[in-house]
Amino acid sequence: MIGKVAIHISEEDHSYLNYVKNITLRLGSTPDFIYLEGEYLLNFIKPSEEKQLAIRKHIEEFFDDYQLYTFFDKDDSTLDHLQESYDLLFVKYKKQFFGKSMPEWLLMETDNIRLWVYKNGGSAHIKRVCLPVDFSERSIRQVEFVEYLKNFFDFNYDLVYAMNMGRLREKLSKKDYDKSLLDKREEVMHLYTDMFAEKKLNLTVLEGDPYKEMVKYINSSGYDLVVIGRRGKGMRERIGSVSLHMARSLKCPVVVL
């Protein structure tokens, strides 16, 4: 299910490379490394050749067998190469005050490459995984991907769904709202039963804004990894915002399918 793997590198970060080394070893992958010439490296302004040498020296602290590919800009040709060449790309999330960071750019502009977004402090010893679901085909792909990961890692995983009932709360009486809430819960359980009953997965149903409630729940529950889905080009703007919100707000690493 996971083919060719690449790791984006932009600066010296021992925790990040140690994390991706452990993950790729478990997956049995020999990754390539991707560097964008215009990005900041090692907090120094260096000529291109010195940058390349510094990158290689840092990589070789963790990897013996690798290929390093340098690109010169965040443009369509870079996107095309990444999407045509790789099935999974590791990136580190980092706030950037000017322009889009690498993970933000990839989340908004790519459609068919899996992104494994590292967050500071992420543990490669994956024991608990969370899947925010909407009971669409994306949810099935999330579960299939996580079941595949279980071939390499020993973990448990949970589903979480958020019922966005805020607008009804404002319009309905408490009695009518409670009835609507109960009906919605029954609908959710029917969807769960139809899609996942045979697997007997743990499902947590939240009430409230999906953005806020899911992030609050996940961040307080000690998960090591979150796996989320996204739609294709027709819904890029909307789903890009969901993916970005998760990548920005969650404390643990996030895989975007």
Beta strands, then each sheet from edge to edge (+ up, - down):
strand 1: 5-8
strand 2: 32-36
strand 3: 67-71
strand 4: 88-92
strand 5: 114-118
strand 6: 128-132
strand 7: 156-163
strand 8: 202-207
strand 9: 225-228
strand 10: 254-256
sheet 1: 3+ 2+ 1+ 4+ 5+ 10- 9- 6- 7- 8-
end
